[in-house]
Amino acid sequence: MLYGLQLIPQYREYVWGGNRLRPEHVPTAEAWVVYEHNQIASGALEGKTLAEACQQFGADLLGWQVVTKTGLRFPLLIKLLDCAEWLSLQVHPNDEQARLLEGPGFFGKTEAWYFIEAEPGAEILYGVLPGVTRAQLAEAIRNGTILDLMQHTPVQAGDSMLISPGTIHALGPGLLVYEVQQTSDLTYRVFDWNRPASQGRPLHIDQSLLVANPQAPRRFFPASQLKGEGVQELISCEYFTLERIAADTEALTLNTGQVSFHALTVIEGRAEVEGDGWMLQLERFDSVIIPACCDHYQVRPLTPLSLLRARAAG
């Protein structure tokens, strides 16, 4: 019988990382908390990867809707990012562009951000200025003046947004970010703040010119619209839905409907997550996959709780 699958995160130590994810390992830039190659932490599947479990259990784990759409590969990748410096200015392809540029079997990268923490004055670069043409954008990418065309967007804790393929963007310093995306890490660097490319951070000018779209849509959900307790949808697209779940004292009963797995990540507080014959305690930044076949499950706050739930879209 399947049960809630707590995952062991993997970490990435990039030059822009900070000290909030692993204070003993600085810089730690990313924690890959829901990833097809994460190992399962406990139970009968302990030590197996999420990908192996998907192959073994298929629709029971992923949900019938997921298997119908994307097969037995786990369709999402969820990260936590600790941004102490600017990330590279980058752009991602859509599915068709990914196959064209990288080959069969590659997915594009649609992603969404939720800002867990934001220092005063924190901002991101999110799309180009209105009216910029493709010719102007291409010239700026080639000659390294792309910063002159970017929109600066202030952000605060609780804001969320969708990053569509073709959107040039960059996270700034002072941010702790939850990121959900397609199972893809295709990133084309447009500009990297003059960091040496020899440090394994090459620019991808040719790919960026093909992928960048000055008319890419901006979708922003401000923290001011967050409600109190309960389930609230933040972002939904053709690949995933992202929701915030908040509870102070009362348990919430939730349901997969066997349509899609649910991926839960605690961003504040502590919780017990319980299903039929299983129970897990989660600390801040812990993640668990609720297999689709689990159907009903409960989230019980041990302290005032905020978590994010991602599920595959139909």
C-alpha positions in Angstrom: 0.0 0.0 0.0 1.3 3.4 -0.9 1.7 6.1 1.8 3.0 9.7 2.1 6.5 9.8 0.6 8.9 12.2 2.5 11.8 13.1 0.2 15.5 13.7 1.0 16.5 17.0 -0.7 19.5 17.5 -2.9 21.5 20.7 -2.7 23.3 22.9 -5.2 26.2 25.2 -4.2 26.2 28.1 -6.8 28.0 31.4 -6.5 24.9 33.4 -5.7 23.7 31.3 -2.8 23.4 32.2 0.9 23.2 30.7 4.3 19.5 30.1 5.0 19.1 26.6 3.6 22.2 25.0 5.1 24.1 27.4 7.5 26.9 24.8 7.8 27.5 24.9 4.0 27.8 28.4 2.6 27.0 29.2 -0.2 24.0 26.9 -0.6 21.9 28.3 -3.5 19.2 25.6 -4.0 17.5 22.8 -2.3 15.8 20.4 -4.8 13.0 19.3 -2.4 10.8 17.5 -4.9 12.8 16.0 -7.7 12.5 12.7 -9.6 15.9 11.6 -8.3 15.3 12.4 -4.7 15.4 9.4 -2.4 12.4 8.4 -0.3 13.2 8.8 3.4 11.3 6.1 5.2 8.9 3.2 4.9 8.8 0.2 2.6 10.2 2.4 -0.3 13.1 3.9 1.8 16.1 4.4 -0.4 14.3 4.2 -3.7 14.1 7.3 -5.9 10.8 9.0 -6.7 11.4 8.1 -10.3 11.7 4.4 -9.4 8.5 4.6 -7.4 6.7 6.3 -10.3 7.7 3.4 -12.6 6.6 0.8 -10.1 3.2 2.3 -9.1 2.2 4.4 -12.1 -1.2 6.0 -11.8 -1.6 4.9 -8.2 1.2 7.4 -7.3 1.0 10.0 -10.1 -2.8 10.0 -10.8 -4.7 8.9 -13.9 -4.7 12.5 -15.3 -0.9 12.7 -15.0 -0.2 9.4 -16.6 -2.6 10.2 -19.5 -0.8 13.5 -20.2 2.9 12.9 -19.5 3.4 9.1 -18.9 5.3 7.7 -15.9 7.9 10.4 -15.5 7.3 12.6 -12.5 6.2 15.9 -14.1 7.3 18.6 -11.6 10.5 19.9 -10.1 10.3 22.0 -6.9 13.2 24.0 -5.4 14.0 26.4 -2.6 16.3 29.2 -3.7 18.4 31.3 -1.3 19.5 34.4 -3.2 22.3 36.3 -1.7 23.3 37.9 -5.0 21.7 38.4 -8.4 21.0 35.3 -10.4 21.9 35.4 -14.1 19.4 37.0 -16.4 17.9 34.0 -18.1 15.1 32.7 -20.3 13.5 29.2 -20.7 12.1 27.5 -23.8 8.7 26.1 -24.3 8.1 22.4 -25.0 8.4 22.7 -28.8 11.6 24.9 -28.5 13.1 22.4 -26.1 12.7 19.5 -28.5 14.1 21.6 -31.4 17.1 22.9 -29.5 17.9 20.0 -27.2 16.4 16.9 -28.8 13.5 14.4 -28.2 12.6 13.8 -24.6 13.3 17.3 -23.4 10.6 19.4 -21.8 10.3 23.2 -21.8 10.3 25.1 -18.5 7.2 27.0 -17.2 7.7 27.9 -13.6 6.2 29.8 -10.7 7.7 31.6 -7.7 6.4 32.1 -4.2 8.5 34.5 -2.1 8.9 33.0 1.4 11.2 35.8 2.6 12.1 39.2 1.1 14.4 41.8 2.6 13.3 45.4 2.4 14.0 46.8 -1.1 14.2 43.3 -2.7 13.3 43.2 -6.4 13.4 41.0 -9.4 13.8 41.5 -13.2 10.6 40.3 -14.8 10.1 40.8 -18.5 11.1 43.6 -20.8 9.7 47.1 -20.9 6.4 47.6 -22.8 6.9 48.4 -26.5 10.3 46.7 -26.9 10.4 45.0 -30.3 12.0 41.6 -31.1 14.7 43.5 -33.1 15.5 45.7 -30.2 15.6 42.8 -27.8 17.9 40.8 -30.1 20.3 43.7 -30.4 20.4 44.2 -26.7 21.1 40.5 -26.1 23.9 40.5 -28.6 25.6 43.6 -27.3 25.1 43.0 -23.6 22.8 46.0 -22.9 19.8 43.9 -22.0 19.6 45.4 -18.5 18.5 48.7 -20.1 15.3 47.0 -21.4 14.2 45.1 -18.2 11.3 45.8 -15.9 12.3 46.1 -12.2 9.6 44.6 -10.0 9.7 45.1 -6.2 8.5 42.0 -4.3 7.6 41.1 -0.7 7.0 37.9 1.2 3.8 36.3 0.1 3.9 37.5 -3.5 3.7 34.8 -6.2 4.1 34.9 -10.0 4.2 32.8 -13.1 7.3 32.8 -15.4 6.1 31.8 -18.9 8.6 30.4 -21.4 10.2 33.3 -23.3 10.2 35.7 -20.3 13.6 37.1 -19.5 14.0 37.3 -15.8 16.3 37.3 -12.8 16.0 36.9 -9.0 17.7 39.5 -6.9 19.5 39.4 -3.6 17.7 39.2 -0.3 15.1 36.6 -1.4 14.1 33.1 -0.2 12.0 31.6 -2.9 9.9 28.5 -3.5 10.0 27.5 -7.2 7.8 24.9 -9.0 8.4 24.1 -12.6 8.1 21.4 -15.2 10.6 18.5 -14.9 13.2 20.4 -16.8 16.2 22.5 -15.9 16.7 24.1 -19.3 18.1 27.5 -18.6 19.6 29.9 -21.2 21.8 32.6 -19.7 21.3 36.0 -21.4 23.6 38.0 -19.0 25.5 36.9 -15.9 26.7 40.2 -14.3 30.1 39.8 -15.9 30.9 36.7 -13.9 33.7 34.7 -15.6 32.2 32.1 -18.1 35.1 29.9 -17.3 33.5 29.1 -13.9 31.1 26.8 -15.6 28.5 29.5 -16.3 28.6 30.1 -20.1 26.2 32.5 -21.8 23.7 31.0 -24.3 23.3 33.9 -26.7 22.1 31.9 -29.8 19.5 30.0 -27.8 18.3 33.1 -26.0 17.8 34.9 -29.4 15.5 32.0 -30.5 13.6 31.7 -27.3 13.2 35.3 -25.9 9.7 36.8 -26.3 9.2 40.5 -25.6 5.4 39.9 -25.4 5.6 37.1 -22.9 2.7 37.6 -20.4 3.2 38.7 -16.8 1.0 37.0 -14.1 1.4 38.3 -10.6 -0.5 37.4 -7.4 0.2 39.9 -4.6 0.6 39.1 -1.0 -2.2 41.6 -0.2 -4.7 39.1 -1.6 -3.7 36.3 0.7 -6.5 35.1 3.0 -6.2 33.7 6.5 -6.7 30.0 7.1 -7.7 27.4 4.5 -6.7 26.6 0.9 -6.1 29.4 -1.6 -5.1 29.1 -5.2 -2.2 31.3 -6.2 -1.1 30.2 -9.7 -2.6 27.8 -12.3 -1.3 27.0 -15.7 -1.5 24.1 -18.2 1.3 22.2 -16.2 0.5 22.7 -12.5 -1.6 24.4 -9.9 0.1 26.1 -6.9 -1.9 26.7 -3.7 -1.2 28.0 -0.2 -2.6 26.1 2.7 -2.7 27.9 6.1 -3.9 26.6 9.5 -3.4 27.8 13.1 -5.0 25.0 15.2 -7.6 23.1 13.3 -6.8 20.1 11.0 -7.7 20.3 7.4 -9.0 17.3 5.4 -7.8 17.3 1.8 -8.4 15.0 -1.1 -6.4 14.0 -4.2 -9.5 12.7 -6.0 -7.0 10.2 -7.5 -6.5 12.7 -10.3 -3.0 13.9 -9.4 -0.4 13.5 -6.6 -0.1 16.4 -4.2 3.4 17.8 -3.4 3.4 19.5 0.0 6.3 21.8 1.2 6.2 23.4 4.7 7.3 27.0 4.5 6.3 28.1 8.1 5.7 26.0 11.2 5.4 22.3 11.8 2.7 19.8 10.7 1.5 16.2 11.0 0.3 14.8 7.7 -1.8 11.7 8.1 -3.5 9.2 5.7 -4.9 5.7 5.9 -2.3 3.8 8.1 0.5 6.3 7.9 1.5 9.6 9.5 4.5 11.9 9.1 5.8 14.9 11.0 7.1 17.7 8.9 9.4 20.5 9.9 10.0 23.8 8.0 11.2 23.1 4.4 10.3 19.4 4.6 8.4 18.0 1.6 6.1 15.0 1.1 4.4 13.5 -1.9 0.8 12.4 -1.3 0.2 9.6 -3.9 -3.0 10.0 -5.9 -4.4 6.7 -4.6 -4.3 8.0 -1.0 -7.4 10.0 -1.7 -8.3 11.7 1.6 -5.6 12.8 4.0 -5.3 15.3 6.9 -2.9 18.1 7.6 -2.7 18.9 11.3 -0.8 22.1 12.4 1.5 21.5 15.4 2.3 25.2 15.3 0.7 27.9 13.1 1.3 26.5 9.7 1.8 27.6 6.1 2.6 25.2 3.4 2.5 25.2 -0.4 0.8 22.5 -2.4 1.6 21.8 -6.0 -0.3 19.3 -8.2 -0.2 18.5 -11.9 -2.8 20.3 -14.0 -5.1 18.6 -16.5 
